[in-house]
Amino acid sequence: MTDRSDDYALALDRASWHARNWLAGLDSRPVGPRLGIDELGATFGGPLSLDGENPADVIDELATGAEPGLMAIGSGRFFGWVMGGTLPAGLAADWLVSAWDQNAGMRTPMPATSAIEESAARWLLALLGLPSGADVGFVTGATMANFTGLAAARFSVLDRVGWDVGTQGLCGAPRIHVLVGAERHDTVDAALRYLGLGRPVAVAADAQGRIRVDALTAALDGIPGGEPIIVCLQAGNLHSGAFDPFTAAVAAAHRRNAWVHVDGAFGLWAAASPGMHFLAQGLADADSWATDAHKTLNVPYDCGVAVVRDARAMRATFGLQTSYLPSEADGPGNPFERVPELSRRARGVPVWAVLRSLGRAGVAGLVDRLCATARSLATGIDGIEGAEVLNQVVYTQVCIAFGDDRRTAAVTAALLAAGTVWMSGSRWQGRAVLRISVSNWATDDEDVRRSVEAVRTALSDVMTSEVVMSD
Ligand SMILES: *Cc1c(COP(=O)(O)O)cnc(C)c1O
């Protein structure tokens, strides 16, 4: 019989070897996957054997089979959706999290991961300029961070009118008015739906997608006095990167005793940079915040952060009183009292590792570099005859059109087929757009140069084929 530690060593060595190969190849392979889901389904879809396989062989089979179907999100020329890469300290720490296999929901029985996450939480609050006494929960992503913040909001605004949603539920509860910007992220709507709050009222946005304070004030004025209100604001518009005018919007909402939640999935990080902080001005006056660590901070999936100013609202919403779990009533509470799950991996540990490896200046530098790269790409692409940058590039997002929708779609398809870059198509303000999100720490000047050239080539190929077709 083999030693159990040998089984681990063999499987981990294989995984490490495959991981290094993958990372080393990121710069030279096509950014997109070479095979589609049907081919990969055939690779992995055979019958389950009766007796199983050797763990190290399983890892070989997995890595070899997956490689042609992987998206090179870690490539410096991946600009799709809003997806960060992975910094070395974050990736390696994430491996340790799996090896340690702690149940990070409990504080005292798992003191190491709890201490690490509590420290990461304090660092995050300080970096993002949020209240030092706020409660922090490590969730799977900004969708669940929005859910967490809005769940605390639901508790709190009902509590203020004497309704305990925890015991009385929502049936027969006073109606909660939820106001959102017209260009909020769809996961805000999803979170509201999970919470039984229905469809929110959309408040008009300006040309960059920022909520209009005059429209917000008018909507607030239309709500009878004393009724519960939640206002959702946004730091970082998916298309333009724009930030809501927090100072005025939060003040307007708070005048009506509303709870203000900020979806800052990738934008909250502007607050960590002295150079970009102006975008986040006034944001710290809100009541809850959602962000991702797997986007701008470049830790591996899945890691989001929910921050709630009022720890009581957080605990009232997510706390559990049981006979078998240790109570932490006198201390900072159990981690499971700050997220909508009991058992979970210690996903705050890679956050600690990345923050520790970057330092305060490194985090600011990361944010600054992503923004500078977006500006360089915008300038380079705007200089191409026939390409037009549609947004004010204030942060990490760039939206481009190439004449009409049909041509923009054709250029997007040509670009993806060529494989040098990955930028995703979308629609913004009634137009087809090619959308760039600079979210990867690894993108450098050479990636920018190659990406601008790839766009130039794709556009020129499309225009040539248009001429051929019209001949
Ligand atoms: C990505 C994103 C979300 C959702 O985050 P997930 O990590 O995918 O759950 C929410 N809001 C904004 C603005 C985003 O960019």
The ligand as an ORCA input file, in Angstrom:
! r2SCAN-3c Opt
* xyz 0 1
  C     -19.272     41.719    -12.992
  C     -20.272     42.648    -12.408
  C     -21.259     42.197    -11.526
  C     -21.439     40.734    -11.211
  O     -20.313     40.218    -10.618
  P     -19.993     38.648    -10.572
  O     -18.648     38.602     -9.969
  O     -20.039     38.171    -11.991
  O     -21.025     37.993     -9.736
  C     -22.078     43.127    -10.948
  N     -21.974     44.440    -11.234
  C     -21.051     44.915    -12.105
  C     -20.989     46.378    -12.368
  C     -20.171     44.030    -12.721
  O     -19.256     44.491    -13.572
*
